[in-house]
């Protein structure tokens, strides 16, 4: 995982942001970026990948339209790191990039991922872009959540649970659950087909307490560990981590 970070750092530097600190904080810091500065450093150091929505924000904050050549180079680097294996990239991603007919796409990455989704079954797509094996044994998004949960402050614990619930919403949607938000999706689930359904509900209830009560909710380290553990159980059953 060292292709994307080098490609992005080159873009960042060419756009006048000489350091990671300058890029992150001159663009509004945590108020704008969907992660902390510590996590952004992990991205720049090649230890984590941003999800596609976070990547779109990062590109927007470069404050310059990215050329088709630069965007294609970044897409290739991103997908190479996402695959976690050169053989997977060469067999799956590279042919789709070379035959996409993208020309000068406004956003090459969604185009390529959309093409993959259309040409693979949902199970195959999840196996490539969601499984731990596909990203070198880790899920970057979950890795970020775990790092927040291990933090020393209640604000980090709250962020970990909020982020885990957002991830749960995405994972449930990928598995075909329909509804407006996590709660509606869980109502559509059948307990006999979802062994960790109760864990999902309990974790989501804590997320709702945080969202509704804010800093007045007394979130302890033990509640955080228990809640994140429940999310982890759900994600493991759904093969998201």
C-alpha positions in Angstrom: 0.0 0.0 0.0 2.3 2.7 -1.2 1.0 3.7 -4.7 -1.9 6.0 -3.8 -0.1 8.0 -1.1 2.8 8.8 -3.4 0.4 9.8 -6.2 -1.7 12.0 -3.9 1.3 13.6 -2.3 2.6 14.6 -5.7 -0.7 16.2 -6.5 -0.9 17.9 -3.2 2.6 19.4 -3.6 2.0 20.5 -7.2 -1.0 22.4 -6.0 1.0 24.4 -3.5 0.4 22.5 -0.3 4.0 21.7 0.7 3.2 19.7 3.8 0.4 17.4 5.0 -0.2 19.7 8.0 -0.7 22.7 5.7 -3.1 20.8 3.4 -5.2 19.5 6.3 -5.4 22.6 8.5 -5.6 25.3 5.9 -8.6 23.5 4.5 -10.6 23.6 7.7 -9.2 20.5 9.5 -11.6 18.2 11.2 -14.5 20.5 10.4 -14.2 19.7 6.8 -12.3 16.4 6.5 -14.2 13.2 7.4 -11.3 12.0 9.6 -8.8 13.3 12.1 -5.3 14.7 11.2 -3.8 11.6 12.7 -5.7 9.4 10.3 -4.9 11.7 7.4 -1.2 11.2 8.2 -1.8 7.4 8.0 -3.1 8.0 4.4 -0.1 10.0 3.4 2.2 7.4 4.9 0.6 4.6 2.9 -0.9 2.9 6.0 -4.6 3.5 5.1 -6.8 4.4 2.1 -9.6 6.9 2.2 -13.0 5.6 1.1 -14.3 7.0 -2.2 -16.4 9.7 -0.6 -13.5 10.9 1.5 -11.2 10.8 -1.6 -13.7 13.0 -3.5 -13.4 15.6 -0.6 -9.6 15.4 -0.7 -9.6 16.1 -4.4 -12.0 19.0 -4.1 -9.7 20.6 -1.5 -6.8 20.6 -3.8 -8.6 23.7 -5.3 -7.8 22.9 -8.9 -9.4 20.8 -11.5 -7.5 17.6 -11.9 -6.5 16.7 -15.4 -7.7 13.4 -17.0 -4.2 12.1 -16.9 -3.7 12.9 -13.2 -7.1 11.5 -12.3 -6.4 8.2 -14.2 -3.0 7.9 -12.5 -4.6 8.4 -9.1 -7.3 5.9 -9.9 -4.8 3.3 -10.9 -2.8 3.9 -7.7 -5.9 3.7 -5.5 -7.2 0.5 -7.1 -3.8 -1.1 -6.9 -3.6 -0.5 -3.2 -7.2 -1.4 -2.7 -6.7 -4.8 -4.4 -3.8 -5.5 -2.0 -2.3 -7.9 -4.6 -0.8 -7.2 -8.0 -2.3 -10.3 -9.5 -5.8 -9.2 -8.4 -5.2 -5.7 -9.8 -3.9 -7.1 -13.2 -6.7 -9.6 -13.6 -9.7 -7.5 -12.4 -9.0 -3.7 -12.3 -6.5 -3.1 -15.0 -8.6 -4.5 -17.9 -11.6 -2.4 -16.7 -9.5 0.7 -16.7 -8.0 0.1 -20.1 -11.4 -0.7 -21.7 -13.5 1.9 -19.9 -13.5 4.4 -22.7 -13.4 7.1 -20.0 -11.7 9.8 -22.1 -11.8 12.7 -19.6 -14.2 11.5 -16.9 -15.3 13.9 -14.2 -14.5 11.2 -11.7 -12.7 8.2 -12.9 -12.9 6.2 -9.7 -16.8 5.9 -9.5 -16.8 5.1 -13.2 -14.4 2.2 -12.7 -16.1 0.9 -9.5 -19.5 1.1 -11.2 -18.2 -0.9 -14.1 -16.8 -3.5 -11.8 -20.1 -3.7 -9.9 -22.0 -4.2 -13.2 -19.7 -7.0 -14.4 -19.3 -8.9 -11.2 -21.9 -10.5 -8.9 -22.4 -8.8 -5.5 -20.5 -11.7 -3.8 -17.5 -11.3 -6.2 -17.5 -7.5 -5.8 -17.5 -7.8 -2.0 -14.7 -10.3 -2.2 -12.5 -7.9 -4.1 -13.1 -4.6 -2.5 -14.5 -5.3 1.0 -12.8 -8.4 2.4 -9.7 -8.2 4.6 -7.9 -10.3 2.0 -8.5 -7.7 -0.7 -6.8 -4.9 1.3 -3.8 -6.8 2.6 -5.5 -8.2 5.7 -7.2 -5.1 7.0 -10.2 -2.9 6.2 -8.9 0.7 6.3 -12.2 2.1 7.4 -12.5 -0.3 10.3 -8.8 0.3 11.2 -9.6 4.0 11.6 -12.6 3.3 13.8 -10.5 1.0 16.0 -7.9 3.7 16.4 -10.5 6.2 17.5 -12.0 3.7 20.0 -8.5 3.2 21.5 -8.1 7.0 22.0 -7.9 8.7 25.3 -10.9 11.1 25.0 -14.6 10.7 25.0 -14.8 12.8 21.8 -12.7 10.1 20.0 -15.0 7.3 21.5 -18.1 9.2 20.2 -16.6 9.6 16.8 -15.6 5.9 16.7 -19.2 4.8 17.4 -20.7 7.3 14.9 -18.3 6.2 12.2 -19.0 2.5 13.0 -22.7 3.1 12.6 -22.2 4.9 9.2 -20.1 1.9 8.1 -22.9 -0.4 9.3 -25.4 1.4 7.2 -23.2 1.0 4.1 -22.5 -2.7 4.9 -26.2 -3.4 5.3 -27.0 -1.7 2.0 -24.4 -3.8 0.2 -26.1 -6.9 1.6 -29.4 -5.8 0.1 -31.2 -4.4 3.2 -33.4 -1.6 2.3 -34.6 1.3 4.4 -33.9 4.9 5.4 -31.0 4.6 7.8 -29.7 1.7 10.0 -32.9 1.4 12.1 -35.1 0.8 9.1 -32.7 -1.6 7.5 -32.5 -3.6 10.8 -36.3 -3.8 11.0 -36.2 -5.5 7.6 -33.7 -8.2 8.8 -34.8 -11.7 9.8 -33.2 -13.0 13.0 -32.8 -16.5 11.6 -30.6 -15.1 8.8 -28.7 -12.6 10.8 -27.1 -14.1 13.9 -25.7 -10.8 15.2 -28.9 -8.8 14.7 -29.3 -8.1 18.4 -25.7 -6.8 18.6 -26.4 -4.5 15.7 -29.5 -3.1 17.5 -27.7 -2.6 20.8 -24.8 -0.8 19.1 -27.2 1.4 17.1 -29.0 2.3 20.3 -25.8 3.7 21.8 -25.2 5.6 18.6 -28.6 7.2 18.9 -28.0 8.1 22.5 -24.8 9.9 21.4 -26.6 11.6 18.5 -29.5 12.8 20.6 -27.8 13.6 23.9 -24.5 14.8 22.7 -21.8 15.6 25.3 -24.3 15.1 28.1 -24.4 11.4 27.4 -21.9 9.8 29.8 -19.9 7.6 27.4 -17.4 5.5 29.3 -14.4 3.6 28.0 -16.2 0.3 28.9 -19.4 1.2 27.0 -17.2 2.2 24.0 -15.4 -1.1 24.1 -18.6 -3.1 24.4 -20.3 -1.2 21.6 -17.4 -1.4 19.2 -17.2 -5.1 20.0 -20.8 -5.5 18.9 -20.1 -3.6 15.7 -17.1 -5.9 15.1 -19.2 -9.0 15.6 -21.7 -7.8 13.0 -19.0 -6.9 10.5 -17.3 -10.2 10.9 -20.6 -12.0 10.2 -21.2 -9.9 7.1 -17.6 -10.4 6.0 -16.9 -6.7 6.0 -13.7 -7.1 8.1 
